[in-house]
């Protein structure tokens, strides 16, 4: 018995802008700021490696001084819609019905919902009344892989079952209009909104790349690197400039021992499915992988097309691989980083 990834599907909100269309709104936001600072901010946006982003809000709404309550209510409404769309599409891709799902794992960190998204999806799609729910919050960008790891563990213990992992995020709902810190500016430059769903199966007859291993790696003394502060105006981004250097420092311990425990080296991996955290993190990881003879072109392309959508983004990268004809026997390494600080890894074999 093996656990396989049957399908992955994405869903995008209605509002979208190219970077060129965003710049005039930056001029309005930066009005009254020192000219040199304003030029620096615009350069950060221009050089972020994000050509287009999607949002549950129009630019006018994003740069409006909406309350935390107003933004969170919009998050609840729109994330429910996007979660439904991507789950329906993933079911369609896998030729499944809603009643075929035994476990549902929902992940998000950019808003607050009680009851959690999975409860809404059970009602919207008439999922089984005995379905097992697991909402995962507060794991940030790593949670897409985290959710898959939990699904893998559930399914290993339960042959003949299926799990849906639904990741929904609206980083634009966390934008702080009166915060001109580098953390708020950089996050606004790299993040976008989106949702994605992966369906995993422990049915012998189901197809897809098999998960042959999965692990988490936790950095000590690094809780300050990434996360959110809960303020009266909403979730305020915490993003330390130290993140790329800390990733580089731990990279050998993150990758090589994990592969070695499965009798592999990086040379045995044909496909790298890396979460696009941002341009600097991509450049750091790309340099490390290039030294090992590998590339992360799909990661860079997802960042360019959609921005960083937190937990959902790595599933966008995974979908690109599932939509291709991958030779049997090829192996893939999924990798993401998130608050804690942590690295999440999954080993795939087609």
N, C-alpha and C positions, 0 to 999 in steps of 0.2 A: 504494500500500500504506500502510495506517495501522495503528497499534496501538490496540486498543480494550480497555476494561474490560468483560469479559463478565458477571462476577458478583462479589458480595461476600457472605460469610456469616460469622456470629459463633458463638462457643461460650462458654458460661459455666459456671464450676464450681458444685458442688452447694450449698456453704454461702453463705447470704446473710442480711444483717441490715439493717433500717432503722436510721437514725441514732438513733432513740429506744431501740432495743435495744442499741446500742453503748455508750450512756452509763454503764450500771451497771458495765461492764467497765473503763471509764475510772476510775471511783471506786476500784476495786480496784487498778488500776495506779498511781494517784496517791496511794495511802494512804501517809501519812507525809510527803508533800510539803507545803510551806507553802500555807496555804489560798488566799491571793491568787493564787499560781501555778496551783493546781489549777483555780480559777475561770477563769483566762485560757485554760488548755488546753481546757477544756470549751467555752468560747466559740468557740475556733478550730474545733472540730469542728462546733458548731451552725451556724456561719456560713460553712462551707466550700462551700456550694452543692451538696453531695452528700447526697441523701436516702437512697440505698441503695447498697450495694456488695456484691460477690461475692468469694469467697475459696476457695482450695484447702484452707484450714484453718478449723476452727471458731474462734470467739472465744477459747475456752478454750486452744486450741493456740497461737493468735497471741500471747496474753499469757503463755504458758508459756516458761520459759527453755530452749528447745530449742537444740541445738548447730547450728553451721553445717552439719555433715555431715547431721544429721537433716533440716533444712529443705531442703537442696539435693537430697537423695534424694527427698523429697516433690515438689519442683519437677520433677525428671526424670520421675517417674511420672505426675503429673497433667498436665504440659504435653504429654506424648506423647498422652495421651487427648484433651485439648482440641484439639491440633493435628490429630489424625485426624478428630474430629467436624466441625471447621469446614471442612477440606479436602473431606470427603465431601459436606457440604451445598453448598459452592460448586460442586463438580462437578455435583451434582444440579440446581442452579439453572441451570447452563449447558448441561444435557443432554449431559454429557461422561462418559467413562469414565476411570479412572486412567491407562490406557495412552495417552490423548490429550495428556498433559502432557509437554513436552519439557525444561522447565527448572523447577527448584524452588528457591526462595529462602526461607530461614527466618530470621526476625529475633527477637532477644530480648536482654535485658540484665540480667535479674533472677535468673539462675542460671547454672550452668556444666554443660555436657553435652559429653562427648567419648566416642563419636562424637556429632555434633550431631543435632538433631531430625530433619533431613531423612533421615538414614540410617534412623532408626526408621520414618518414614513410608513410605519405599520398601519396607520389609519388611511393615509393617502393611497397606498397600493394594496391594501388588504393583505398584508403579509400574515403569516400564520400566527395564531393567537398563542402558540407555545414557543415562538421564536425566542432565542436567547439574545439579550441586548448587552452591549458593552459600550458606553460612551467614554471616549478618551479625550481629556482636555489638558491644557497646560504643558504639552510636550512640543509645541511650536513646529518648526520646519521638519523635525525628525518624525512627526507623528504618522505620516503616510506609511513609512516603513514600519513604525511601531505597530500600527494597526494590522499590517500584514503579518508581523511576527506573532501577534496574539491570535490571529485567525489560524495561522499555521499550527500553533500549539493546540488550539481547540480541535482542529481537524485531525492532527496526528493521533489524538486520543479518541476520536470518533470517526471511524471509517464509514464511508458512504454518506457523508454530509457535505453541505456547502455553506460558505460564509461570504457575505458582502461587506467590504470595507469602503465606507463612504467618507471622503474628506471634503469639507466645505470651508472656505476661508474668504474673508473680506478685510484684508489689511487696510484698504482705503477707509474703512469705517473707524480705524484707530488713528487717523491723521489728526494731529493737534494744530489747530489754526494759529495759535499764539505762541507756539514753541519753535524757536529758530535754532535749536540745538542741532549738532551734526547728526545725532542719532535719528531725530525726526526727519531731517532733510534727506539723509541717505536712504532711510526706509521708504520715504515717499518716492524717491527716484527709482528704486528697484522693484517695489512691490506692486502687484495687481491682484484682482479678485478672480476666483474660479473654483470649480468643484470637479471631483473625479471619483470614480467607483471602480474597484477591482473585485472580481468574483473569484474565489478560491474553492477548490473541490478536493475531497478525498474519495470520490467515486472512481473506481478502477477504469470505467469506460470513458471518463471525461478526458479531454485533451488539453494541451498547453504545457509550457515549460514547468518543470518540477522544481520545487524548493528543496534543495538538498542540505541546506544549513542556514541558520540565522542566529545572530548574536547582537547584544548591545555592549557598548564600551563607554565607561563613564570616567570623565576627567575629574581628578580631585582639585579642590580649591578653585573652582571655575564657575560658581553659581552667578557671579557678577557679570559674566560675559554677554549674556543674551537673555531677553525675556520682556516682560511688561511690568510697569508700575501701574497699579490701579489708582487713578486720580479722580477728582470730581468731574473732570472733563472727558474721562474715558480711559482707555488703555493706552499708556504712554510707553513708546518703544524704548527698550534698553538694548544697545548694540555697541559693544566695546571695540575699539580699533585693534585690540590685541587678538581678535578672533582668528584671522588668517595665520598669524605666527604660531598660535597655540595649536591649530590644526596641523601645520607643517611639523611642529615639534613632536606631535603624537602619531603622525601619519604611519611611520613604519610599524608601530605597535598595533595600530588599528587594522592594517591590511594584511601584513605578512603572516602573523601567527594564526589569524582566522583562516586564511587559505591553507596554511600548513596543517591545521587540525583536520582538514578534509583531503590531505595528500596532494595539495595543489600549490603551484607558484603563480605569480602574476602572468607569466608567459602562457599559462594554460587558459587564461580568460580572454575570450574573444570580444565581449561586449561590456562596456562600462555604462551603468545606468545611475548617474550621479545627480543628486539634487542641486539645482542651480541657485545657490544661496545669494549670489551677487557677483559682480565682476571681479572684485578683489579675491574673493574666495575661489572663484573659478580659475583665475590666473594662478593662484597658489597651488591648487590641486592639479590643474593642467600641467604645470611645470613638473610636479612630482610624478605624474603618470607619463608625461612625455619622456622623462628620464628612464622610464621602464618600458618604453616602446609602445605606449597606448595613447588613445585620444578620447576626448569627451565632446565631440562635435555636436551630438544630439542634445547634450546639456546646454551648450551655448545657444543652439537654435531655439530651444524652448524658452530660454531667458529672453532672447531677442523678440520672439513672437508674442509672449504673454507676460513677461516679468516673473518675479518670484511670487508665487501664490501660496507660500508657506507649505503646509503639509500636503496639499494636493499636487504640488509641482512635480515631484518625483514620479507620480503616476502618469503625468503627461509625457515624461521621458520614456517610461516603461511602455506606454501605448504605442509609441513610434516603433519599438522593437517587435511588439506583438502583431503589428500590422504588416510586418515584413515576412518574407520566407526565410527563416533562419535554419541553417543546416542542422540536422539531427546530430546531437552530441556536443554542439556548441555550448559554452558556459558563459554566464553573465554575472556580474557583481553589482548589486544595488548598494548605494551608500548615501547616507544623509547625516546632517549634523543639526543639533537643536539645543534648546536651553537645558541647563543642568550642570555642566555642559556635557553632551553625549554624542556618540556616533552610533548609527544603526546600520547593520549590514545583513544582506540576504544574498545567498548563493543560488543561482538558477542554472538548470540544465535543460536544454531543448531535446 
